[in-house]
Amino acid sequence: MAFRRRNKSYPFFSQEFLIQNHADIVFSLVIFILIGLMFEATAKTAILFIQPQYNITTLSQEGEVTTYQYGWKDCATILFYFFITLILHAVVQEYLLDKVNRRLHLSKSKNTKFNESGQLCVFHLVSSVWSFYILITEGYLLHPSSLWENYPHTHLRFQVKLFYLTQLAYWLHALPELYFQKVRKEEIPRQLQYISLYLLHISAAYLLNLSRVGLVLVFLQYVSELGFHIARLLYFTDESHQKMFDLWAVSFVFTRMATLTLMFLAVGFGLARAENQGLDLEMGTTHLLTVCFSSEKKTLKKSFFSEPHL
């Protein structure tokens, strides 16, 4: 399976060979893991990469309910979906963005930014729909008090845990993509800061058992980011299309106000009244106010005072 057109062949193990064929190499690793499921001797190891671990089955009025916790074995699952995101990145690039680029005849700098926004548009759209679906099916939107009731939320539903694992895998995959996409050196610091902020906040919500509040915040952030990248794509196709930035500005203010409201409602009102306020690693609790307010302060400061890069 070839994701890229081969205009020129390069020596094995060379830098250009790795960049040109990284998706094919990763695809081979994924197939190797899937083949491991076919044999009894390797099936237990292969399943660690594919299926979320630490499942707990309990009895309730609805029958048997399976929930999940987190642990070090999640690293194997994140690695597998890290490979999957590398492959999907190459598919979107080859079969969608490259075809559009050839028609637009953009400059090299605009082409790089177009590819960046194109990839993030697909990701933010999928993640927004997925997170919204989880919020509806789990009842977090219809019952906002469930965001802070019964803290700590150490037991996660399958779709919630899978969402967080794939989110971490995506933002981790963005790091080697800086090398594979040959991002300019002057752009790397901005990209690293952007990726690191997402990794920090998503992993904090997952590891500190703030998954419910984190889901809402991620949904609001991705909706805002989706609007910006759609506006930037339209701007690159025709620079006269700037009205979408006005619509994005409105959505940006709305999502930030919703984030502030959620912060004071969930953290200041709900979680602040939780019985377990101290640091207890066994129970999964931490000092809620210190962690949540400091995290939100950094996020909002970054959002309000950083200018978008066209």
N, C-alpha and C positions, 0 to 999 in steps of 0.2 A: 504494500500500500504506500503510495507516494503522495505526500501532502504538498510538496513543493515542486515546481518545474525545474528540472535539472538542465540548466544552460551550460554547466561545466562540471566535470568530475574533479574531486579533490582526493589527495592521499588519505588513507585510513588514519584515524586518530589525530588528524590535523584539526586546527581550530575551525576552519571553514567547513570541514566535513561534519563536525559535531553540530554546528549551527544549522547546516542545511538538512541534516537527517535526524535531529534530536527527537522529533515527533515519532518517526519510524522506530527509533531505538526504544523509546518509552512504550510504544505500542507493543513491541516484542516482550517487554517486561510484564505488561499487563496480561498478555496471552499466557506467558509462563506461569503467572500466579493463578489464572483461571484453570489452566491444565492441572495444577496441583489439587484442585477440587475433585478430580476424577480418580484419584488414588487414595486408598485408605491411609497409607503411611504419611501422606503429606496434606491430607484434607484438613486436619485440625490446625495446622500451621497456616494454610492458605485462607481459612475462614477468618483468621485474625485480621487479615488485610481488607476483607470485603464487608464483613458484618460487624456492626457496633457491638462492643463487648460490655461486660458487667451488667447483664440483664438480671432482674429480680422479678419473680412471679408471685403475686399476692392474690388472696381471695377477697372479693368485694360483693356488693349487692348485684353488680352487673356480671359477676362470674370471675374468671381468672383475668387479672390485669398484669401486663408486663411493663415494667419501667426499667430505666437504665441510670447508672451512675457513671462517674468518670474515673479513669486510672491511666497508668502508664501504657497499657495496651492500646489506648486510643492513638498513640503515635503511629502504630502500624496501619491503622485504618486511615488516618490522615495522609500517610505516605501513599497509599493506594489511590485515594481520590486526588492527591497531588498529581499523580501520573495521569489520571483521567482528565484533569483540567488542562494539563499541558497538551494533550491530544485535542481536546475540544477547542482550545485556543488556536491550534494550527488549522483545524477544520474551518472555523469562522474566518480566519485570515485568508486561507487559500480560496475558499469557495464563495466568499461574500465580499470581504473588504478589498482584496486584490483586484477583483473584477470591476468594482466601482472605481478604484484608484486609476485603473487604466483608461477609464472614460473621462475622468475629471482632469487628468494631466496636472496634478498639483505639484508645487515645489517640494523639495525634500523635507523642509521643516514642517510644512503644512501636512505633508503625507504622513509623517510620524505622529502628529497630533490627531489626524483623522483616524489613523489606526488605533490610537489609544482610546479615543472617544467611542469608536465603533465597538471595540472589545468591551468597554465598560458599559455601553448601552445594553448590550446583550446580557451581560452579567447582572446589572442593576434591574433590568426588566424581569428576568427570571427570579431573582432573589426577592424583589418586591412582591410579585404574585405569590411566590411560595410562602414568604413570611406572613402575608396577609391571610392566606389560606389557613396557616397554623393558628393565627390569632382568632380567626372565626371558629374553626373546629374545636379549639381548646377552650373557647368561651372567654378569652381574656378581654375582648372588646366589649362584649355584652355584660360582663361582670368585672369591672375594673378593680374591684377590691381583691380579686384573686391574684393581682400582681404582687401583693405584699402579704396576703394572708398565709398562715402556716409556713412562714419562713423558718429555716432555710429550705429552699426547693432543691433538695438533693436527688430527688427521683424525677427523671425526665421521661417523657413519652418518646417513642421511637423516632417520630418525625422531627421532634425538637432536637434530640441529640444528633441525628443525621444532618440536620440543617447547620448546626454549629460546627460539626466536623468538616463539612464541605466548605463552609465559609473560611475556616482556618486553612484548609487545603488550597483554596483559591488565592488567598492573599500571600501564602507562602510561595505558590507557583509564580507569583508576580516578580519575585526576586530574581530567579534565573532568567526570566523573560527579558529583564533589562539587558542581559548579555546576549541572549538569542536574537533580540530585535535590534541590537546594535544602537541602543539609545545614546544620544550625545552626552558627553561628560558633564556639560553644564546643566543638563536636565536631570542627571542622576540624583543629586541631593534632594531636589523637590520630590522626585518619585519615591525615594527611600523614606522621606518623612511622611508622605501620604500613605504608603504601605504600612509603615511601622505604627501609625496611629490606629489604623483599622485592626491590625494584629493585636495591639495592646488592649483596646477596648473590647473586642470580641472575646479574646482569651480571658480577660478579667471577668466579664459577665458569665462565662462558662465555668471558670474555676472557682469563683466566689459565690456560686449558686444564685446568681442574679439573672438567670436565664429568661425569666418572664419579662422583667423590665427591659432587659437587653434586646429582646425580640421587637418590642414596640419602638425602641430607639433606633434599631437597625432599619426597621421598615420606614420610619420617617426620614432617616438619613438617605436611604437608597432612592426614595421617591424624589427627594430634592436633587440628588446627584443625577438621576435619570433625566430630569428636565433640563439640567445644564448641558449634559452631553448631547442630548437631542438638538438643543439650540446650537451647539457648536458644530455639529455635523451639517445642519442646514446652512450655517454661516459659511462653511468651507465650500459647499456646493454653489452657493450664490451669496456674495457678501452683502447684498441688499436685504437679505432675510435676517433682520435683527429684532423683529418683534417678539420672537420666541424668547429672547433674553429678558424681555419685560415680563412675560408670563412666568419665566423661571424665577425672576426676582420676587414675584408675588408668592409663589410656592415656597421659596426659600424662607421668607419672613414667616409664613404660616407654619412651616415645619419647625422652625426655631422656637416660635411661640408655643407650639404644642409640646416641644421638648422641655421647655422651661416649666410649663404647666405640669407635665408628667413628673418632672424632677421634684417639684415642691409637693405634689400630691402623693406620689408613691414613696419618695425618700423622706421628705420632711414630715409627712402626716402618717403614712402607713408603716414603713419600715422602721421609723424612729420609735414606734410603739411596740415593736417586736420584743418578746420576752428575752430572746438571746441576743444581746448587744455586744458581748465580749468576744475575744478571739478564742475559738474552740475548733481546732482542725478536725477532730473526730466527728463533731456534729455538723461541720461545714459552715460555721458562722464566722464572721469577722466584725471588725468595728465598722458598722454600716455607714454612719454619717461621715466619718473621715474618708473612707474609700470612695463612696458615691459622690459626695460634693466635690472632692478634689478632681475626680475623673470628669465630672460634668463641667466643672470650671474650665479645665483645659480644652475640652471639646468645643464649648461655646466660644471661648476666646479665639480658638483657631478658626471657627466657622465665621465669626463676625468680622474679624480683622484681616483675614487673608483674602487677597484679590484672586478671582478666577483667571486661569491662564488660557488665553485664546490661541 
